[in-house]
Amino acid sequence: MRDVLALDQQVCFALYTASRAVTARYRPLLDELGITYPQYLVLLVLWEHDRRTVKEIGAALRLDSSTLSPLLKRLEAAGLVARARRTDDERSVTIRLTDAGSALRDRARAVPARLVCDGGLGIGELDALRETLVRLTTALTELTEPSDPRGDTSDGSPVHR
């Protein structure tokens, strides 16, 4: 009979250790680019669609502004992004890639491929894993976060998980 409280039977522990292993594998790859893993995630959002508000970036990454602001300041200090207050709404700050931030994208293209090569899983397996994790995240988020019909959190702010 399986012990449901055994550590090696816990999905949460498997996710935790996998997350730590993946992040640890990313570290030397991102060190070559001069960025951290959280900074890489911000850049991924901007490489997908440049000129986003802080609120949009936070929603995409599920980070609150108190977590995101220091990341953006460090990226700005590194010359990879620029911040500007919107003229139509001074409370809103738009983040855009600098030329250096855009150029870093070409060097970063090798990062996902290296993880695929090093991870011991094929592309199909990684895609299936990602899709399963997205479904799990969506299901659990719907249970834990109050939302309005548009899918926003109750106060419209992104939530850090």
N, CA, C and O atoms as a DFTB+ gen file, in Angstrom:
644 C
 N C O
     1  1       0.835      -1.183       0.000
     2  2       0.000       0.000       0.000
     3  2       0.885       1.254       0.000
     4  3       1.865       1.341       0.740
     5  1       0.527       2.184      -0.818
     6  2       1.287       3.422      -0.986
     7  2       1.023       4.374       0.176
     8  3      -0.127       4.580       0.562
     9  1       2.076       4.951       0.731
    10  2       1.940       5.931       1.808
    11  2       1.740       7.310       1.184
    12  3       2.672       7.883       0.620
    13  1       0.524       7.837       1.285
    14  2       0.206       9.117       0.641
    15  2       0.948      10.288       1.270
    16  3       0.993      11.373       0.692
    17  1       1.531      10.080       2.452
    18  2       2.301      11.148       3.086
    19  2       3.808      10.986       2.919
    20  3       4.580      11.742       3.509
    21  1       4.225      10.027       2.137
    22  2       5.654       9.870       1.862
    23  2       6.126      11.045       1.008
    24  3       5.451      11.453       0.064
    25  1       7.270      11.569       1.348
    26  2       7.801      12.738       0.641
    27  2       7.891      12.505      -0.858
    28  3       7.523      13.376      -1.646
    29  1       8.376      11.337      -1.254
    30  2       8.543      11.079      -2.687
    31  2       7.221      10.867      -3.428
    32  3       7.218      10.696      -4.647
    33  1       6.115      10.876      -2.713
    34  2       4.793      10.765      -3.339
    35  2       4.109      12.126      -3.491
    36  3       3.003      12.207      -4.026
    37  1       4.755      13.183      -3.030
    38  2       4.144      14.511      -3.029
    39  2       4.407      15.248      -4.337
    40  3       5.557      15.454      -4.726
    41  1       3.337      15.641      -5.008
    42  2       3.464      16.444      -6.227
    43  2       4.150      17.763      -5.899
    44  3       4.997      18.233      -6.660
    45  1       3.790      18.358      -4.774
    46  2       4.383      19.646      -4.401
    47  2       5.898      19.537      -4.266
    48  3       6.623      20.447      -4.670
    49  1       6.379      18.438      -3.703
    50  2       7.823      18.278      -3.541
    51  2       8.504      18.042      -4.884
    52  3       9.590      18.567      -5.131
    53  1       7.876      17.262      -5.743
    54  2       8.440      17.033      -7.081
    55  2       8.523      18.347      -7.856
    56  3       9.514      18.600      -8.542
    57  1       7.486      19.186      -7.751
    58  2       7.505      20.493      -8.418
    59  2       8.589      21.386      -7.822
    60  3       9.310      22.071      -8.547
    61  1       8.694      21.372      -6.510
    62  2       9.689      22.189      -5.814
    63  2      11.109      21.807      -6.234
    64  3      11.911      22.675      -6.578
    65  1      11.414      20.522      -6.208
    66  2      12.771      20.096      -6.552
    67  2      13.058      20.289      -8.039
    68  3      14.178      20.635      -8.413
    69  1      12.058      20.069      -8.886
    70  2      12.245      20.306     -10.323
    71  2      12.495      21.785     -10.584
    72  3      13.364      22.138     -11.381
    73  1      11.740      22.650      -9.916
    74  2      11.924      24.093     -10.085
    75  2      13.331      24.513      -9.667
    76  3      13.982      25.298     -10.357
    77  1      13.791      23.994      -8.547
    78  2      15.150      24.319      -8.085
    79  2      16.201      23.817      -9.065
    80  3      17.182      24.510      -9.334
    81  1      16.002      22.617      -9.597
    82  2      16.969      22.045     -10.538
    83  2      17.004      22.836     -11.842
    84  3      18.077      23.108     -12.381
    85  1      15.835      23.202     -12.344
    86  2      15.770      23.970     -13.593
    87  2      16.407      25.344     -13.393
    88  3      17.204      25.790     -14.218
    89  1      16.056      26.008     -12.297
    90  2      16.624      27.327     -12.024
    91  2      18.140      27.241     -11.868
    92  3      18.864      28.113     -12.349
    93  1      18.621      26.201     -11.201
    94  2      20.072      26.021     -11.038
    95  2      20.747      25.793     -12.389
    96  3      21.865      26.260     -12.601
    97  1      20.096      25.094     -13.290
    98  2      20.668      24.850     -14.625
    99  2      20.681      26.132     -15.445
   100  3      21.602      26.360     -16.229
   101  1      19.668      26.965     -15.268
   102  2      19.623      28.242     -15.981
   103  2      20.725      29.189     -15.521
   104  3      21.232      29.981     -16.315
   105  1      21.100      29.113     -14.238
   106  2      22.029      30.095     -13.666
   107  2      23.296      30.282     -14.490
   108  3      23.592      31.417     -14.864
   109  1      24.069      29.231     -14.800
   110  2      25.296      29.470     -15.574
   111  2      25.014      29.951     -16.998
   112  3      25.803      30.705     -17.569
   113  1      23.900      29.520     -17.565
   114  2      23.551      29.972     -18.917
   115  2      23.235      31.464     -18.916
   116  3      23.626      32.193     -19.828
   117  1      22.526      31.905     -17.889
   118  2      22.161      33.320     -17.801
   119  2      23.320      34.173     -17.305
   120  3      23.408      35.356     -17.635
   121  1      24.209      33.580     -16.514
   122  2      25.421      34.307     -16.099
   123  2      26.204      34.757     -17.328
   124  3      26.769      35.850     -17.349
   125  1      26.234      33.903     -18.354
   126  2      26.921      34.262     -19.602
   127  2      26.289      35.491     -20.256
   128  3      26.955      36.227     -20.984
   129  1      24.999      35.706     -19.989
   130  2      24.291      36.861     -20.554
   131  2      24.312      38.057     -19.603
   132  3      23.906      39.156     -19.980
   133  1      24.781      37.848     -18.379
   134  2      24.842      38.930     -17.401
   135  2      23.512      39.243     -16.747
   136  3      23.301      40.360     -16.275
   137  1      22.600      38.258     -16.714
   138  2      21.284      38.478     -16.106
   139  2      20.937      37.318     -15.172
   140  3      21.513      36.232     -15.248
   141  1      19.974      37.592     -14.291
   142  2      19.471      36.562     -13.385
   143  2      18.227      35.917     -13.991
   144  3      17.682      36.400     -14.984
   145  1      17.788      34.818     -13.377
   146  2      16.592      34.133     -13.867
   147  2      15.352      35.039     -13.821
   148  3      14.627      35.096     -14.814
   149  1      15.073      35.748     -12.721
   150  2      13.913      36.649     -12.734
   151  2      14.030      37.751     -13.801
   152  3      13.031      38.127     -14.414
   153  1      15.239      38.265     -14.019
   154  2      15.433      39.270     -15.070
   155  2      15.177      38.663     -16.443
   156  3      14.607      39.317     -17.317
   157  1      15.592      37.425     -16.635
   158  2      15.338      36.704     -17.891
   159  2      13.836      36.616     -18.153
   160  3      13.389      36.820     -19.282
   161  1      13.061      36.315     -17.119
   162  2      11.609      36.217     -17.286
   163  2      11.012      37.556     -17.722
   164  3      10.144      37.596     -18.594
   165  1      11.475      38.647     -17.118
   166  2      10.998      39.978     -17.522
   167  2      11.355      40.232     -18.983
   168  3      10.525      40.712     -19.756
   169  1      12.580      39.911     -19.356
   170  2      13.002      40.121     -20.744
   171  2      12.198      39.253     -21.706
   172  3      11.874      39.701     -22.806
   173  1      11.868      38.022     -21.318
   174  2      11.026      37.180     -22.178
   175  2       9.698      37.862     -22.470
   176  3       9.216      37.835     -23.603
   177  1       9.108      38.474     -21.450
   178  2       7.837      39.186     -21.632
   179  2       8.018      40.331     -22.622
   180  3       7.183      40.529     -23.505
   181  1       9.100      41.082     -22.478
   182  2       9.335      42.231     -23.358
   183  2       9.767      41.809     -24.758
   184  3       9.427      42.484     -25.730
   185  1      10.501      40.720     -24.885
   186  2      10.883      40.235     -26.214
   187  2       9.655      39.766     -26.982
   188  3       9.613      39.838     -28.210
   189  1       8.668      39.289     -26.256
   190  2       7.426      38.857     -26.891
   191  2       6.618      40.055     -27.381
   192  3       6.034      40.028     -28.465
   193  1       6.595      41.102     -26.566
   194  2       5.870      42.324     -26.927
   195  2       6.489      43.484     -26.158
   196  3       6.281      43.619     -24.952
   197  1       7.241      44.311     -26.851
   198  2       7.936      45.435     -26.225
   199  2       6.935      46.516     -25.813
   200  3       5.787      46.534     -26.258
   201  1       7.402      47.400     -24.963
   202  2       6.617      48.538     -24.471
   203  2       5.358      48.078     -23.739
   204  3       4.237      48.198     -24.235
   205  1       5.585      47.559     -22.568
   206  2       4.485      47.124     -21.710
   207  2       4.517      47.928     -20.422
   208  3       5.568      48.394     -19.984
   209  1       3.359      48.076     -19.837
   210  2       3.311      48.755     -18.547
   211  2       3.813      47.800     -17.470
   212  3       3.848      46.583     -17.655
   213  1       4.198      48.383     -16.349
   214  2       4.635      47.571     -15.217
   215  2       3.511      46.619     -14.820
   216  3       3.759      45.456     -14.501
   217  1       2.286      47.110     -14.841
   218  2       1.130      46.281     -14.479
   219  2       0.980      45.094     -15.436
   220  3       0.679      43.985     -14.995
   221  1       1.183      45.311     -16.724
   222  2       1.081      44.226     -17.708
   223  2       2.182      43.181     -17.499
   224  3       1.934      41.979     -17.592
   225  1       3.387      43.649     -17.220
   226  2       4.492      42.716     -16.967
   227  2       4.205      41.906     -15.705
   228  3       4.402      40.692     -15.676
   229  1       3.740      42.589     -14.670
   230  2       3.399      41.902     -13.423
   231  2       2.321      40.852     -13.619
   232  3       2.396      39.763     -13.049
   233  1       1.318      41.176     -14.425
   234  2       0.241      40.214     -14.685
   235  2       0.770      39.008     -15.455
   236  3       0.394      37.872     -15.164
   237  1       1.632      39.246     -16.426
   238  2       2.184      38.147     -17.225
   239  2       3.033      37.208     -16.368
   240  3       3.011      35.993     -16.562
   241  1       3.778      37.775     -15.425
   242  2       4.678      36.978     -14.589
   243  2       4.053      36.578     -13.256
   244  3       4.641      35.823     -12.481
   245  1       2.852      37.094     -13.002
   246  2       2.171      36.851     -11.726
   247  2       3.029      37.332     -10.554
   248  3       3.206      36.635      -9.555
   249  1       3.553      38.546     -10.713
   250  2       4.354      39.187      -9.672
   251  2       3.705      40.497      -9.275
   252  3       3.131      41.185     -10.119
   253  1       3.787      40.850      -8.000
   254  2       3.271      42.146      -7.589
   255  2       4.339      43.214      -7.834
   256  3       5.508      42.902      -8.061
   257  1       3.920      44.464      -7.785
   258  2       4.836      45.555      -8.143
   259  2       6.002      45.670      -7.167
   260  3       7.084      46.104      -7.564
   261  1       5.817      45.295      -5.907
   262  2       6.927      45.393      -4.953
   263  2       8.032      44.386      -5.271
   264  3       9.190      44.613      -4.918
   265  1       7.697      43.292      -5.924
   266  2       8.696      42.317      -6.363
   267  2       9.285      42.724      -7.703
   268  3      10.482      42.555      -7.940
   269  1       8.450      43.256      -8.571
   270  2       8.852      43.590      -9.932
   271  2       9.708      44.855     -10.006
   272  3      10.658      44.909     -10.788
   273  1       9.391      45.859      -9.213
   274  2      10.108      47.141      -9.293
   275  2      11.619      47.010      -9.137
   276  3      12.352      47.595      -9.934
   277  1      12.125      46.263      -8.138
   278  2      13.588      46.120      -8.038
   279  2      14.199      45.417      -9.254
   280  3      15.305      45.754      -9.677
   281  1      13.478      44.443      -9.812
   282  2      13.969      43.767     -11.022
   283  2      14.114      44.759     -12.164
   284  3      15.122      44.770     -12.870
   285  1      13.098      45.589     -12.337
   286  2      13.115      46.567     -13.427
   287  2      14.211      47.605     -13.219
   288  3      14.859      48.027     -14.176
   289  1      14.417      48.016     -11.974
   290  2      15.485      48.983     -11.688
   291  2      16.852      48.404     -12.035
   292  3      17.698      49.100     -12.597
   293  1      17.073      47.126     -11.701
   294  2      18.359      46.498     -12.024
   295  2      18.532      46.339     -13.535
   296  3      19.630      46.532     -14.058
   297  1      17.454      45.990     -14.233
   298  2      17.536      45.886     -15.697
   299  2      17.803      47.250     -16.323
   300  3      18.530      47.354     -17.311
   301  1      17.215      48.289     -15.747
   302  2      17.459      49.645     -16.246
   303  2      18.911      50.052     -15.979
   304  3      19.563      50.630     -16.849
   305  1      19.415      49.753     -14.783
   306  2      20.810      50.080     -14.446
   307  2      21.787      49.339     -15.357
   308  3      22.873      49.839     -15.647
   309  1      21.399      48.151     -15.803
   310  2      22.243      47.366     -16.714
   311  2      22.124      47.844     -18.155
   312  3      22.830      47.352     -19.036
   313  1      21.232      48.803     -18.398
   314  2      21.074      49.348     -19.744
   315  2      20.238      48.485     -20.677
   316  3      20.299      48.652     -21.895
   317  1      19.449      47.553     -20.114
   318  2      18.663      46.647     -20.953
   319  2      17.235      47.119     -21.183
   320  3      16.614      46.759     -22.183
   321  1      16.708      47.927     -20.256
   322  2      15.364      48.485     -20.416
   323  2      15.386      49.958     -20.035
   324  3      16.305      50.437     -19.370
   325  1      14.359      50.653     -20.473
   326  2      14.161      52.051     -20.082
   327  2      12.737      52.182     -19.563
   328  3      11.809      51.553     -20.071
   329  1      12.589      53.017     -18.537
   330  2      11.260      53.251     -17.957
   331  2      10.839      54.677     -18.258
   332  3      11.660      55.594     -18.265
   333  1       9.545      54.854     -18.509
   334  2       9.017      56.198     -18.751
   335  2       7.579      56.266     -18.256
   336  3       6.796      55.336     -18.448
   337  1       7.248      57.376     -17.618
   338  2       5.857      57.589     -17.199
   339  2       5.024      57.887     -18.435
   340  3       5.466      58.593     -19.341
   341  1       3.832      57.350     -18.463
   342  2       2.946      57.606     -19.599
   343  2       2.417      59.028     -19.501
   344  3       2.075      59.495     -18.415
   345  1       2.350      59.706     -20.621
   346  2       1.863      61.083     -20.624
   347  2       0.365      61.153     -20.369
   348  3      -0.127      62.130     -19.805
   349  1      -0.362      60.119     -20.784
   350  2      -1.813      60.126     -20.594
   351  2      -2.235      59.660     -19.200
   352  3      -3.384      59.854     -18.805
   353  1      -1.314      59.047     -18.453
   354  2      -1.604      58.575     -17.101
   355  2      -0.293      58.489     -16.337
   356  3       0.424      57.493     -16.433
   357  1       0.018      59.532     -15.579
   358  2       1.311      59.605     -14.895
   359  2       1.500      58.534     -13.832
   360  3       2.620      58.322     -13.367
   361  1       0.416      57.849     -13.435
   362  2       0.550      56.761     -12.465
   363  2       1.101      55.507     -13.126
   364  3       1.596      54.609     -12.444
   365  1       1.019      55.441     -14.443
   366  2       1.421      54.252     -15.186
   367  2       2.819      54.432     -15.777
   368  3       3.135      55.470     -16.358
   369  1       3.644      53.402     -15.617
   370  2       5.011      53.421     -16.137
   371  2       5.122      52.380     -17.243
   372  3       4.733      51.224     -17.072
   373  1       5.663      52.813     -18.386
   374  2       5.887      51.905     -19.510
   375  2       7.352      51.488     -19.522
   376  3       8.251      52.303     -19.317
   377  1       7.566      50.210     -19.765
   378  2       8.916      49.652     -19.852
   379  2       9.161      49.271     -21.303
   380  3       8.326      48.626     -21.937
   381  1      10.318      49.678     -21.823
   382  2      10.672      49.292     -23.191
   383  2      12.099      48.780     -23.204
   384  3      12.919      49.138     -22.359
   385  1      12.371      47.938     -24.181
   386  2      13.727      47.433     -24.366
   387  2      14.618      48.525     -24.943
   388  3      14.179      49.310     -25.783
   389  1      15.847      48.575     -24.501
   390  2      16.846      49.422     -25.147
   391  2      17.433      48.616     -26.306
   392  3      17.086      47.450     -26.496
   393  1      18.315      49.236     -27.071
   394  2      18.986      48.497     -28.147
   395  2      19.752      47.301     -27.574
   396  3      19.757      46.218     -28.159
   397  1      20.399      47.513     -26.421
   398  2      21.153      46.418     -25.787
   399  2      20.214      45.296     -25.341
   400  3      20.549      44.119     -25.473
   401  1      19.048      45.654     -24.819
   402  2      18.073      44.651     -24.403
   403  2      17.534      43.862     -25.577
   404  3      17.333      42.651     -25.484
   405  1      17.301      44.552     -26.682
   406  2      16.840      43.859     -27.894
   407  2      17.929      42.949     -28.445
   408  3      17.645      41.831     -28.875
   409  1      19.168      43.418     -28.436
   410  2      20.283      42.632     -28.967
   411  2      20.546      41.379     -28.130
   412  3      20.990      40.359     -28.658
   413  1      20.276      41.454     -26.843
   414  2      20.506      40.308     -25.965
   415  2      19.610      39.124     -26.348
   416  3      19.935      37.974     -26.052
   417  1      18.505      39.407     -26.994
   418  2      17.574      38.346     -27.407
   419  2      18.268      37.310     -28.293
   420  3      18.055      36.109     -28.127
   421  1      19.088      37.767     -29.220
   422  2      19.779      36.832     -30.114
   423  2      20.682      35.881     -29.334
   424  3      20.734      34.687     -29.629
   425  1      21.390      36.408     -28.341
   426  2      22.260      35.559     -27.523
   427  2      21.447      34.617     -26.638
   428  3      21.889      33.507     -26.341
   429  1      20.266      35.054     -26.221
   430  2      19.429      34.247     -25.322
   431  2      18.728      33.095     -26.036
   432  3      18.233      32.176     -25.384
   433  1      18.681      33.133     -27.356
   434  2      17.994      32.068     -28.107
   435  2      18.553      30.680     -27.798
   436  3      17.829      29.690     -27.899
   437  1      19.801      30.599     -27.430
   438  2      20.428      29.300     -27.149
   439  2      20.021      28.726     -25.794
   440  3      20.186      27.529     -25.561
   441  1      19.500      29.549     -24.909
   442  2      19.205      29.094     -23.549
   443  2      18.167      27.968     -23.523
   444  3      18.450      26.925     -22.932
   445  1      16.984      28.115     -24.127
   446  2      16.014      27.011     -24.072
   447  2      16.540      25.724     -24.708
   448  3      16.274      24.632     -24.205
   449  1      17.273      25.844     -25.797
   450  2      17.811      24.653     -26.465
   451  2      18.802      23.919     -25.567
   452  3      18.835      22.689     -25.548
   453  1      19.603      24.671     -24.828
   454  2      20.561      24.044     -23.911
   455  2      19.834      23.278     -22.823
   456  3      20.264      22.195     -22.427
   457  1      18.731      23.836     -22.339
   458  2      17.968      23.148     -21.305
   459  2      17.364      21.860     -21.852
   460  3      17.334      20.845     -21.156
   461  1      16.883      21.894     -23.093
   462  2      16.334      20.690     -23.720
   463  2      17.420      19.628     -23.826
   464  3      17.187      18.464     -23.502
   465  1      18.593      20.020     -24.275
   466  2      19.703      19.063     -24.429
   467  2      20.131      18.481     -23.089
   468  3      20.429      17.290     -22.992
   469  1      20.161      19.313     -22.064
   470  2      20.668      18.889     -20.762
   471  2      19.617      18.204     -19.897
   472  3      19.965      17.510     -18.941
   473  1      18.340      18.388     -20.217
   474  2      17.270      17.937     -19.334
   475  2      16.890      16.481     -19.431
   476  3      16.155      15.982     -18.579
   477  1      17.369      15.783     -20.442
   478  2      17.059      14.371     -20.551
   479  2      15.662      14.073     -21.056
   480  3      15.255      12.912     -21.086
   481  1      14.920      15.092     -21.452
   482  2      13.579      14.908     -22.005
   483  2      13.560      15.446     -23.422
   484  3      14.268      16.402     -23.742
   485  1      12.761      14.841     -24.258
   486  2      12.613      15.329     -25.621
   487  2      11.702      16.543     -25.667
   488  3      11.032      16.867     -24.687
   489  1      11.683      17.208     -26.806
   490  2      10.851      18.401     -26.969
   491  2       9.383      18.070     -26.733
   492  3       8.675      18.831     -26.075
   493  1       8.920      16.942     -27.263
   494  2       7.528      16.541     -27.060
   495  2       7.199      16.337     -25.591
   496  3       6.134      16.742     -25.124
   497  1       8.119      15.704     -24.861
   498  2       7.900      15.485     -23.429
   499  2       7.875      16.806     -22.667
   500  3       7.050      17.001     -21.775
   501  1       8.785      17.709     -23.024
   502  2       8.808      19.014     -22.361
   503  2       7.552      19.813     -22.675
   504  3       7.009      20.481     -21.795
   505  1       7.080      19.755     -23.925
   506  2       5.837      20.442     -24.281
   507  2       4.661      19.883     -23.491
   508  3       3.835      20.641     -22.984
   509  1       4.584      18.555     -23.386
   510  2       3.498      17.922     -22.631
   511  2       3.579      18.298     -21.150
   512  3       2.555      18.556     -20.517
   513  1       4.787      18.330     -20.602
   514  2       4.972      18.724     -19.208
   515  2       4.522      20.160     -18.997
   516  3       3.796      20.457     -18.048
   517  1       4.956      21.054     -19.887
   518  2       4.565      22.465     -19.766
   519  2       3.053      22.608     -19.819
   520  3       2.470      23.335     -19.015
   521  1       2.409      21.918     -20.762
   522  2       0.949      21.996     -20.887
   523  2       0.261      21.476     -19.626
   524  3      -0.732      22.052     -19.183
   525  1       0.776      20.400     -19.050
   526  2       0.209      19.862     -17.811
   527  2       0.378      20.858     -16.671
   528  3      -0.545      21.062     -15.883
   529  1       1.547      21.477     -16.578
   530  2       1.789      22.461     -15.527
   531  2       0.904      23.690     -15.693
   532  3       0.437      24.251     -14.703
   533  1       0.669      24.114     -16.928
   534  2      -0.231      25.245     -17.176
   535  2      -1.644      24.890     -16.714
   536  3      -2.311      25.702     -16.073
   537  1      -2.095      23.686     -17.036
   538  2      -3.435      23.250     -16.606
   539  2      -3.532      23.208     -15.078
   540  3      -4.527      23.648     -14.502
   541  1      -2.499      22.680     -14.431
   542  2      -2.480      22.615     -12.973
   543  2      -2.509      24.018     -12.376
   544  3      -3.280      24.288     -11.454
   545  1      -1.678      24.902     -12.896
   546  2      -1.633      26.277     -12.403
   547  2      -2.981      26.958     -12.575
   548  3      -3.464      27.624     -11.659
   549  1      -3.589      26.795     -13.739
   550  2      -4.892      27.408     -14.002
   551  2      -5.942      26.889     -13.026
   552  3      -6.688      27.673     -12.439
   553  1      -6.003      25.583     -12.853
   554  2      -7.003      24.992     -11.959
   555  2      -6.815      25.461     -10.521
   556  3      -7.788      25.811      -9.852
   557  1      -5.581      25.472     -10.042
   558  2      -5.332      25.880      -8.664
   559  2      -5.527      27.374      -8.475
   560  3      -5.985      27.811      -7.420
   561  1      -5.185      28.158      -9.482
   562  2      -5.378      29.601      -9.405
   563  2      -6.857      29.930      -9.301
   564  3      -7.250      30.804      -8.528
   565  1      -7.670      29.239     -10.072
   566  2      -9.115      29.478     -10.023
   567  2      -9.682      29.163      -8.645
   568  3     -10.673      29.770      -8.238
   569  1      -9.084      28.239      -7.929
   570  2      -9.547      27.888      -6.588
   571  2      -9.086      28.873      -5.525
   572  3      -9.771      29.073      -4.522
   573  1      -7.928      29.487      -5.740
   574  2      -7.327      30.304      -4.686
   575  2      -7.450      31.804      -4.885
   576  3      -7.240      32.563      -3.938
   577  1      -7.780      32.251      -6.078
   578  2      -7.853      33.687      -6.331
   579  2      -9.258      34.097      -6.717
   580  3      -9.815      33.589      -7.690
   581  1      -9.840      35.028      -5.948
   582  2     -11.136      35.551      -6.381
   583  2     -10.944      36.321      -7.684
   584  3      -9.963      37.047      -7.845
   585  1     -11.870      36.160      -8.597
   586  2     -11.723      36.862      -9.873
   587  2     -13.063      37.376     -10.342
   588  3     -14.121      36.891      -9.943
   589  1     -12.982      38.380     -11.207
   590  2     -14.201      38.877     -11.830
   591  2     -14.376      38.139     -13.155
   592  3     -13.511      37.341     -13.515
   593  1     -15.455      38.374     -13.890
   594  2     -15.696      37.622     -15.129
   595  2     -14.598      37.768     -16.174
   596  3     -14.467      36.909     -17.047
   597  1     -13.804      38.837     -16.107
   598  2     -12.724      39.024     -17.081
   599  2     -11.479      38.250     -16.694
   600  3     -10.523      38.196     -17.468
   601  1     -11.471      37.643     -15.502
   602  2     -10.314      36.878     -15.069
   603  2      -9.310      37.692     -14.275
   604  3      -8.236      37.191     -13.941
   605  1      -9.644      38.952     -13.963
   606  2      -8.749      39.775     -13.164
   607  2      -8.912      39.418     -11.696
   608  3      -9.953      38.898     -11.293
   609  1      -7.884      39.694     -10.891
   610  2      -8.037      39.514      -9.457
   611  2      -9.034      40.536      -8.965
   612  3      -9.329      41.502      -9.670
   613  1      -9.549      40.345      -7.789
   614  2     -10.641      41.177      -7.292
   615  2     -10.313      42.665      -7.298
   616  3     -11.202      43.484      -7.532
   617  1      -9.063      43.032      -7.045
   618  2      -8.722      44.450      -7.053
   619  2      -7.963      44.866      -8.312
   620  3      -7.504      46.003      -8.414
   621  1      -7.832      43.950      -9.267
   622  2      -7.169      44.270     -10.527
   623  2      -5.659      44.165     -10.489
   624  3      -4.997      44.381     -11.504
   625  1      -5.100      43.833      -9.324
   626  2      -3.644      43.776      -9.226
   627  2      -3.139      42.361      -9.449
   628  3      -3.832      41.394      -9.131
   629  1      -1.926      42.235      -9.997
   630  2      -1.356      40.901     -10.161
   631  2      -1.017      40.314      -8.797
   632  3      -0.791      41.045      -7.834
   633  1      -0.986      39.012      -8.729
   634  2      -0.724      38.323      -7.477
   635  2       0.575      37.544      -7.595
   636  3       0.817      36.864      -8.592
   637  1       1.408      37.649      -6.567
   638  2       2.665      36.883      -6.536
   639  2       2.382      35.489      -5.997
   640  3       1.715      35.335      -4.973
   641  1       2.887      34.483      -6.684
   642  2       2.715      33.102      -6.219
   643  2       4.048      32.532      -5.859
   644  3       4.134      31.377      -5.443
